Amino acid sequence: MNRRSLLSFMAAGALAPRQLAADEQVAKATRALPSPKITDVQVITTAPDGLRLVVVKILTDQDGLYGYGCGTFTQRAELVVAAVEKYLKPFLVGRPADRIDDLWQAMYDSSYWRNGPVLNNAISGVDQALWDIKGRQCGLPVYQLLGGKCREAVDCYAHAGGADFPQLFDSVHRLLAKGFRTIRVQVGVPGMAAYGSSGGDVQVEKLHTEPVFEPEAYLHRTIKMFEAVRKEFGDELEILHDVHERVTPIQAVRFAKEVERFRLFFLEDVLSPEDIQWFRMIRQQCTTPLAMGELFNSPHEWTPLISERLIDYIRVHVTQAGGLTPCRKIAALGEMFGVKTAWHGPGDISPFGHAANMTLDIACYNFGIQECYQFPDTVKEVFPGCPEIKNGYYYVNEAPGWGIEVDESAAKKYPYGTGERGTRQRNNGGWGVIRRRDGTVIKQ
């Protein structure tokens, strides 16, 4: 045996006791965290802020070990409940709760036809509950399971709107006083159902009885809004705006070029999901930052926009895409191509869904901004442990899992239909219809 071989042999012998000790530690840790089995899958429905929330609760065979996840699809909430109770529950009971990615893939494939919003939201409720279980079992917040913090807190934007410019300015000033640095601005179009603001009491001539919207009137009004906002608040305020897919593709191209001079933080949903190929033309015409994705269900929608660098912010609704498991992969894909995250964060997501958003925000390097939802007292009553907002930042919970519980007695105080907003009560939670003057339906 030569000298080098002898030294290698001696080193291996010296390391063997240490390796055995490390293996024993791993074995002890494994024995300390036995694989929990799913014993029941329950659904909790409630509407504490007038919007239908669907929460999935998974119980295991380990005493006191359970988890919650958001499966909220407000517009078709009862279908998600049925999907969980009639299909996913019998599929899941008896399976190990600690094989999260494996179970996600199995659920995703179980209906054969996939990438629909009902199935994706149902899967999301289960997926997030499994991550909650994993965190509770380990005694860690979920973000620690993803590698820990990349930042101290989550920078947020909030919504400002008004029927006219003075009302909008007042709304912006209130948010600035709360510490927000980035604000979405929307203003009403007189007599029309503009998104994010009221059209006032003006009557517009139309050939039907439903709310009316004309894209050109909206575009002219919004350009004037940007001019007024920049004059009132200067260039320091970061502003963004949501078109909400209500214009034609060629109008979207023109509008994105026209607003370039206002230096937006981003322009959101300037196209509908059916027209995403037009992003190539917009990108060739201007440098306006673009955000897209809250209506996406399928990788076929977000993958080309990210891989071709056609957008700047991915706005996927985490429950709509299937939960934390697929969305952390979306974030990783975005990082490779310089596309930042700006997860959809409205009121029709339960606090568990918001916690999933914040977990991705805090643990992923390519975070951009987070849409803010300021939890009212009724929501905090039902969901003790809601994350806090301070000075325009979300702060993630440090308790194990999501750090949120459900007061099921309180949840029952707010059944579906209680205080539902606008036309949603008449439409069983769904959107109403908006039409052009001649009666043509407008996407929204």
C-alpha positions, -999 to 999 in steps of 0.1 A, spaced: 0 0 0 15 34 -10 16 64 12 -14 81 -3 -35 50 0 -24 45 35 -34 80 45 -68 76 28 -74 44 46 -64 59 80 -86 90 73 -116 67 65 -111 48 97 -109 80 117 -141 93 101 -160 61 106 -170 68 142 -181 103 134 -202 90 104 -218 64 126 -226 91 152 -242 113 125 -262 83 111 -275 77 146 -286 113 150 -305 110 117 -321 78 128 -332 93 161 -347 123 143 -365 100 119 -379 80 148 -389 113 165 -410 123 135 -430 92 125 -449 94 92 -484 106 100 -513 90 82 -543 110 70 -575 100 89 -600 126 78 -604 155 53 -629 182 63 -641 214 48 -649 246 66 -670 272 48 -675 308 60 -678 344 48 -667 367 76 -660 396 52 -689 389 28 -668 367 5 -671 329 4 -640 312 19 -633 275 16 -608 260 41 -596 224 41 -587 207 74 -567 175 74 -565 153 105 -539 126 111 -534 95 133 -511 115 155 -529 131 184 -533 168 180 -515 169 146 -536 185 119 -534 213 93 -554 239 74 -552 250 38 -570 275 15 -592 261 -13 -612 293 -19 -628 297 -53 -654 323 -43 -673 322 -76 -678 284 -75 -673 277 -38 -698 249 -34 -681 229 -63 -648 230 -45 -665 217 -14 -679 188 -34 -646 181 -51 -628 178 -17 -655 158 1 -666 135 -27 -633 129 -46 -602 140 -27 -612 127 7 -617 91 -3 -585 93 -24 -564 106 5 -576 88 37 -550 63 48 -521 79 28 -490 94 44 -493 131 51 -456 138 48 -452 130 11 -465 164 -1 -452 165 -36 -460 129 -43 -496 134 -31 -499 166 -52 -489 147 -83 -513 119 -75 -542 143 -69 -534 163 -100 -536 132 -122 -565 116 -104 -593 133 -125 -575 126 -158 -586 160 -172 -567 187 -153 -558 224 -149 -593 235 -141 -600 260 -113 -623 237 -93 -598 209 -91 -568 232 -86 -584 250 -57 -595 217 -41 -559 204 -45 -546 237 -30 -566 232 1 -551 198 7 -516 209 -3 -515 238 20 -529 217 49 -501 192 43 -475 220 45 -492 232 77 -489 197 92 -453 194 82 -445 227 99 -464 218 130 -447 184 132 -413 200 129 -421 229 152 -412 254 124 -430 280 103 -434 268 68 -410 294 54 -382 277 73 -390 244 55 -383 263 22 -348 274 32 -355 304 55 -358 341 50 -345 360 20 -357 393 35 -370 406 68 -406 414 58 -429 415 28 -433 448 10 -470 453 0 -491 475 -22 -526 486 -14 -556 497 -34 -567 534 -38 -598 543 -58 -625 569 -62 -653 581 -84 -633 612 -92 -598 625 -88 -604 642 -54 -618 610 -39 -588 590 -54 -563 615 -39 -579 612 -5 -577 574 -7 -540 576 -17 -532 600 12 -549 576 37 -527 548 25 -495 569 26 -503 578 62 -504 540 69 -469 536 55 -476 522 21 -450 532 -6 -466 514 -36 -503 520 -44 -527 508 -71 -547 537 -85 -581 534 -101 -607 561 -109 -643 559 -120 -656 566 -155 -688 586 -151 -718 564 -156 -698 533 -162 -687 502 -142 -650 508 -142 -629 483 -123 -619 492 -87 -640 524 -85 -675 538 -88 -689 555 -119 -711 578 -97 -748 586 -105 -744 597 -141 -767 578 -165 -753 566 -198 -774 558 -229 -774 520 -235 -796 493 -251 -799 471 -220 -804 473 -182 -771 459 -170 -739 479 -160 -721 494 -190 -684 498 -199 -668 514 -230 -631 507 -234 -622 540 -251 -639 561 -225 -620 542 -198 -586 545 -216 -590 583 -220 -601 587 -184 -572 566 -171 -545 586 -190 -559 618 -174 -558 600 -140 -521 592 -143 -514 628 -153 -533 640 -122 -517 615 -98 -481 624 -110 -489 661 -106 -504 656 -71 -479 631 -57 -448 635 -79 -425 608 -92 -415 593 -58 -448 575 -54 -447 540 -69 -480 535 -87 -496 506 -106 -529 500 -123 -552 471 -131 -568 470 -166 -586 438 -157 -585 425 -193 -613 449 -204 -598 462 -236 -591 447 -270 -555 435 -277 -546 463 -300 -560 488 -275 -538 472 -249 -507 476 -271 -515 513 -276 -523 519 -239 -491 502 -227 -471 526 -250 -490 557 -239 -485 550 -202 -448 544 -205 -441 581 -197 -457 577 -163 -431 551 -151 -456 526 -135 -444 500 -111 -464 477 -133 -495 475 -156 -517 446 -146 -538 423 -168 -537 445 -198 -547 414 -218 -570 384 -212 -556 349 -208 -570 341 -242 -548 368 -258 -514 363 -241 -497 360 -275 -501 398 -278 -475 403 -251 -448 398 -277 -461 428 -296 -463 449 -264 -428 440 -254 -415 451 -288 -432 485 -285 -425 498 -250 -408 493 -216 -439 495 -194 -435 468 -167 -462 442 -171 -479 419 -146 -501 390 -155 -515 357 -142 -543 360 -116 -567 340 -139 -541 314 -149 -548 277 -142 -522 259 -163 -484 258 -169 -492 263 -205 -502 299 -197 -474 310 -174 -445 291 -188 -441 309 -222 -446 343 -206 -418 337 -181 -394 318 -204 -397 344 -231 -394 373 -206 -426 388 -219 -438 399 -185 -420 414 -154 -442 401 -126 -461 368 -124 -495 374 -107 -507 338 -102 -535 332 -77 -518 305 -55 -549 285 -48 -560 286 -85 -526 271 -95 -529 243 -70 -512 255 -38 -477 261 -24 -461 231 -41 -465 242 -77 -461 279 -70 -427 276 -54 -417 259 -87 -432 289 -106 -411 312 -84 -380 292 -92 -387 293 -129 -392 331 -127 -359 335 -109 -341 319 -139 -356 344 -163 -356 376 -142 -394 376 -137 -405 386 -102 -434 374 -81 -465 394 -72 -490 368 -61 -527 377 -63 -539 386 -28 -575 398 -27 -601 394 1 -615 362 -14 -585 342 -2 -586 328 34 -558 338 58 -541 305 50 -539 315 13 -524 348 23 -499 330 46 -489 308 16 -483 340 -4 -462 355 23 -442 323 28 -432 323 -9 -425 361 -6 -402 358 24 -384 326 12 -379 332 -26 -352 354 -39 -371 368 -69 -399 384 -48 -413 416 -63 -443 429 -44 -473 415 -26 -509 427 -30 -522 436 4 -554 426 22 -561 443 55 -579 417 76 -611 431 92 -620 422 128 -646 396 116 -619 377 97 -595 379 127 -623 365 149 -627 334 127 -589 330 120 -569 337 151 -533 344 142 -538 364 110 -505 379 98 -498 415 107 -493 445 85 -471 473 98 -459 504 79 -468 488 46 -451 454 53 -465 420 60 -448 401 87 -449 363 86 -459 343 116 -431 326 135 -454 299 150 -452 264 136 -470 258 103 -489 288 91 -494 300 127 -531 304 122 -561 285 137 -598 283 129 -625 292 155 -652 269 140 -679 283 162 -671 318 150 -670 305 114 -706 293 117 -717 329 126 -708 340 90 -724 315 66 -725 320 29 -749 348 18 -741 369 49 -734 404 37 -721 392 3 -710 421 -19 -729 436 -48 -744 412 -74 -725 382 -60 -754 373 -36 -778 373 -65 -754 352 -86 -746 326 -59 -712 341 -54 -704 347 -91 -696 378 -110 -723 399 -126 -724 408 -163 -709 441 -178 -718 451 -213 -709 477 -239 -736 502 -248 -749 478 -276 -751 448 -252 -718 430 -260 -704 412 -230 -671 426 -216 -645 403 -202 -636 412 -166 
